Amino acid sequence: MTDEGVRLARELMSVNAAMRRLVRRRLREQMPPRLRPAQVELLVVVGDHPGISVAAAARELHLADNSVSTLVNQLLAAGMLRRETDPDDRRAVRLELTPDARRHMTDWRDRRARMIGARIEELTEEDRTAIAAALPALGRLLASLREQAGPAKDTPGSAWSREP
């Protein structure tokens, strides 16, 4: 790995983390309930894979089953998740978003897009073009990182960083 690769990685991750943190803070002030990032990630996985099991969600998130069980219990108490017994295996449970969770996630995504979109529109044409040009390369970088992490078994796709 070159010094240039390390420098770009540090800058990219620093900018990405700062943007996500700032947007999350501003939106959380406007939108109760206040959910922690791990809770949001679980909601995204359940939204992408309705009926997913706790174990499959844990694999998708690369977390321990008991960590995901804790998140599930928190989100059940907040009225954001519904747990249903699997009709084919009464010992297993399947997770579903509640209507409140769906509304919350849709509202969060819309507000986030409007907030960031408004700032993007204030940038110069050159900056907007540079951001648009970087998106395919960033997508390839994400795919490479996913491959390195290994596939999440039993679920198609991945929960990368798609906060609601």
C-alpha positions in Angstrom: 0.0 0.0 0.0 1.3 3.4 -0.9 1.4 6.5 1.2 -1.1 8.1 -1.2 -3.6 5.3 -0.6 -3.3 5.6 3.1 -3.6 9.4 2.9 -6.7 9.2 0.7 -8.3 6.5 2.9 -7.8 8.7 6.0 -9.3 11.8 4.3 -12.2 9.9 2.8 -13.1 8.2 6.1 -12.7 11.4 8.1 -14.9 13.4 5.7 -17.5 10.6 5.5 -17.6 10.1 9.3 -17.9 13.9 10.0 -20.7 14.3 7.4 -22.7 11.3 8.7 -22.3 12.4 12.3 -23.4 16.0 11.5 -26.4 14.9 9.4 -27.4 12.4 12.1 -27.2 14.9 14.9 -29.2 17.5 13.0 -31.9 15.0 12.0 -32.1 13.4 15.4 -32.9 16.8 16.9 -35.9 17.1 14.5 -37.1 13.5 14.5 -38.0 11.5 17.6 -37.4 8.8 18.6 -33.7 9.2 18.9 -32.2 6.0 17.6 -28.6 4.9 17.9 -26.6 4.1 14.7 -26.7 0.3 15.5 -30.4 0.5 15.9 -30.8 2.3 12.6 -28.5 -0.2 10.8 -30.8 -3.1 12.1 -33.9 -1.3 10.9 -32.3 -0.9 7.5 -31.5 -4.6 7.3 -35.0 -5.6 8.4 -36.5 -3.1 5.9 -34.3 -4.6 3.1 -35.1 -8.2 4.2 -38.6 -8.4 5.8 -39.0 -11.5 7.8 -35.3 -11.9 8.5 -34.3 -13.9 11.5 -32.2 -12.5 14.4 -29.3 -14.8 13.4 -29.4 -13.8 9.8 -29.6 -10.1 10.7 -26.5 -10.6 13.0 -24.6 -12.1 10.1 -25.7 -9.3 7.8 -24.4 -6.7 10.3 -21.3 -8.8 11.2 -22.4 -8.7 14.9 -22.9 -11.3 17.6 -26.4 -12.8 17.8 -26.8 -11.6 21.4 -25.9 -8.0 20.4 -28.6 -8.1 17.7 -31.0 -9.6 20.2 -30.4 -6.6 22.5 -31.1 -4.2 19.6 -34.2 -6.1 18.7 -35.5 -5.8 22.3 -34.8 -2.1 22.3 -36.6 -1.6 19.0 -39.5 -3.7 20.1 -39.9 -1.5 23.2 -39.7 1.6 21.0 -42.5 0.3 18.7 -40.2 0.1 15.7 -40.0 -3.6 15.2 -42.4 -6.5 15.3 -41.3 -10.0 16.1 -43.4 -12.9 14.7 -43.1 -16.6 15.1 -42.0 -18.4 11.9 -45.0 -20.5 10.7 -42.6 -23.2 9.4 -40.5 -23.4 12.6 -42.3 -22.3 15.8 -38.9 -22.0 17.6 -37.7 -19.3 15.2 -38.8 -15.7 15.0 -39.0 -13.3 12.0 -38.5 -9.6 12.2 -40.7 -7.0 10.5 -40.8 -3.2 10.6 -43.8 -1.5 12.1 -45.6 1.2 10.1 -44.1 3.8 12.5 -40.6 2.5 11.6 -41.4 2.6 7.9 -42.6 6.2 8.2 -39.6 7.2 10.3 -37.1 5.7 7.8 -38.8 7.3 4.8 -39.0 10.7 6.5 -35.3 10.3 7.6 -34.2 9.5 4.1 -36.2 12.3 2.6 -34.9 14.9 5.1 -31.3 13.7 4.7 -31.5 13.9 0.9 -33.0 17.4 1.1 -30.4 18.6 3.6 -27.4 17.3 1.7 -29.0 18.1 -1.7 -29.4 21.8 -0.7 -25.7 22.0 0.3 -24.6 20.2 -2.9 -26.6 22.8 -5.0 -24.6 25.6 -3.3 -21.3 24.1 -4.5 -19.7 25.2 -7.7 -20.5 23.3 -10.9 -17.0 21.9 -10.8 -17.5 20.5 -7.3 -20.8 19.0 -8.2 -19.3 17.4 -11.3 -16.4 16.0 -9.2 -18.7 14.5 -6.7 -20.8 12.9 -9.4 -17.7 11.6 -11.1 -16.4 10.1 -7.8 -19.6 8.1 -7.1 -18.8 5.1 -9.4 -15.3 4.8 -8.0 -16.7 4.9 -4.5 -19.2 2.2 -5.4 -16.4 0.0 -6.6 -14.5 0.7 -3.4 -17.5 -0.4 -1.4 -17.9 -3.6 -3.4 -14.2 -4.4 -2.8 -14.7 -3.8 1.0 -17.7 -6.1 0.9 -15.8 -8.8 -0.8 -13.0 -8.5 1.8 -15.5 -8.7 4.7 -17.0 -11.9 3.1 -20.6 -12.4 2.2 -23.4 -12.4 4.8 -25.0 -15.8 4.6 -28.7 -16.4 4.1 -29.4 -12.8 2.9 -28.9 -11.2 -0.4 -27.2 -7.8 -0.5 -25.7 -6.0 2.4 -26.5 -3.2 4.8 -23.4 -1.1 4.1 -24.1 2.4 5.2 -27.6 3.0 4.1 -29.0 4.7 7.2 -32.7 5.2 6.8 
